[in-house]
């Protein structure tokens, strides 16, 4: 069964300050399996690494190119893996779009939409 919403944990520092390790994200995967949701430049997306399909990436969709989306890290100093190392991510590698962030137990803040802006 394909659930349209998925929960993802942030594990690395590549999206700081918008997202931090330990944050949890709700991600919209879309209603149709195999068809990624609509993405606009500037949105945070979840994508499969083009060379390691078992690895999920949390990145910002910067721009749409002929080969797919250019995915960027907000914190390039973290030595992050993004389109600078593997090029544009093909459309079928996009798993979903960021909906909302929530923190681990004990934290009160909830952020909707586009964090960091």
N, C-alpha and C positions, 0 to 999 in steps of 0.2 A: 504494500500500500504506500502511496506517495502522500506524505503530509506536506501541506503548503508552507508551514512554518517550522523552522528548525532552531535548536539552541546550540550555540557555538561558544567555546571558551577561548579567550585571548591568551596566548602563551608567550609571546615574544614582545620586545620593546619597539618594533618597527613602526607602530602607528601612534606612538606617544607624540604629543600630549593628549590627543583625542581619545585614544583607547590605551589602557594599561593592562599588563599581565594580571590575570585574576578577574577581569571584567567578563561578564557573560553577555552575549548578543542574541537577540531574536532576529532571525533572518527569513525573509520572504523568498521562497523557492519557486513560487508560481503554482498554478493549478494544473498545468499540463506537464507530465513527466517528459524529460528529454528536450524541453523547450525552455531556455532560460528566461527569467523575468526581464522586463524592460529596464534598461540601465541608462542613466544620463551622466554626462561628465560631472565629476566632483562627488559622486555617490561612493560610499564604501560598499565593497562587494566581497563575497567569499568565492574563491576560485580554486580549482585543482591546479597544482603545479604542472605545467606542460610536460615535464620530463619525469615527474614522480607523482603519478595519479593518486597515490595513497596520502599525499600531503595536501592539506587545505591551507590556503593563504587568505589573510585578511588584508585587503589593499584598497586604495582609492582608484577608481576608474578615471583616469585623466582625460583620455581622448580616444575616439574610435578611429582606427586605422584600417586599411584594406585587409590586413591579416587578423584583426581582432582588436581587443581593448588593450591600451597601454596602461598597465597597472603600476602604481607608484606607492612607495612608503612615505608616510608623513615625516618619519625620522630616519633620514638616509645615513646618519652617523651611526646607527645601530648595526650597520653591516647587513642590512636586510636583503632578502632575495625578492626581487621584483622584475619588472620588464627590462631593466637595465642589464640583467644577466640572462634572460631567456627570450626577450623580444615580446611582441604583442601576444596576448593570451587569446586563443581562438574562442569564439562565442560558446561553443559546447563545453568549454572548461569553466564557465561562470556557473556557479552553483546557486547563488542567491544574492539578494540585496539587503543591506543593513536596514532594520526597522527600528530597533530600540536596544539600548544598553542598560543592563542592571548590574549591580555590584554583588559581591559575595555577601553572605549572611552578616548582619550587623551594620551594613552600610545603608543609608537611607535614600541616596540619590538615584533617580531614574532619568535617563536622557532619551529623548525621542528625536528621530530625524537625523540631522547631520551634526555629529559631535565635533567640537573644536572650532565651531564658527559662531 
